[in-house]
Amino acid sequence: MTVAPSERDTYGVICKGATLTPLANGFCFGEGPRWFEGLLWFSDMLGEALHTVNLHGDLSKLPLAGHAPSGLGFRPDGSLLIASTENRQVLHYDGETVTTLADLSDVVPADLGDMVVDSLGRAYVGSQAREGGVIVRVDLDGTATVVADDLDFPNGMVITPDGTTLIVAESTSRRLTAFVIDDSLLKRRVFADGLDGPPDGICLDAEGGVWTSMTLANRFDRIVEGGTVTDRIVIGDRIAIACTLGGPERRTLFMLSSTSAYPQRLVGTRLSRLDATTVDIPGAGLP
């Protein structure tokens, strides 16, 4: 599962001819992949379930009837937080029971999407309005605070290893935005803009590169601050949805893809897929 450079495309960017290993399929719309204790966890948003899969492709299922899960994040104690999109709730799973940690219905302008959990166990959750989207911080006791606003469909999020910066994908504006983490996310800068496609799920590596799922461009790109694409994995006619780094040494790039960027078109289907490949630079930060 190595990634080796091949030909340059018309933009002069090094394309990568990746050997992809299929790990799982047969689910409706995979989102929010997270590597934790030897397993990849991810949501099946339209299938009302969570799944885990190991590196051998063994798949398990946790039903979440009545919920459309998306963003996931593990707290330091090993419990899992889950963004329930349409219910606009953050759920807590302790390994046995799923409970509601926070109801954000009166706080957010739109359904929830992705999330990242920091080293203190606080969740940063995106509310995906195409204009006027917000990020809400949910503290350990369930207290919810809007810490950033005026975002264009906030999506995938990561936190740098030093815990000082949160990077979020703004899908409809086709950019990555970086925030200084303090009591509120008041200080922001553009990490990369003018992207070739709307970014969805993202992950961070040890050299500060962000792997980004480029939904309408049918590929996963590694982007460094300023916008340069250093690596590219093209997935044919499939739609890139989300990615994360995990596995041994955090050098396995897990990639969720589907056949449409619009989840509601996929209701009742089982066309999503999880693939993996090995990259040179290991993952870093959170998730």
Buried (B, 14 or more C-beta within 10 A) or exposed (E): BEBEEEEEEEEEBBBBEBEBBEBBBEBBBBBBBBBBEEBBBBBBBBBBBBBBBBBEEEBEEBEBEEBBBBBBBBBEEEBBBBBBBEBBBBBBBEEEEBEEBBBBEEBBBBBBBBBBBBEEBBBBBBBBBEEEBBBBBBBEEBEBEBBBBEBBBBBBBBBBBEEEBBBBBBBBBBBBBBBEBEEBBEEBEBBBEEBBBBBBBBBBBBEBBBBBBBBBBBBBBBBBBEBEBBBBBBBEEBBBBBBBBBBEEBBBBBBBBBBBBEBEEBEEBBBBBBBBBBBEBBBBBBB
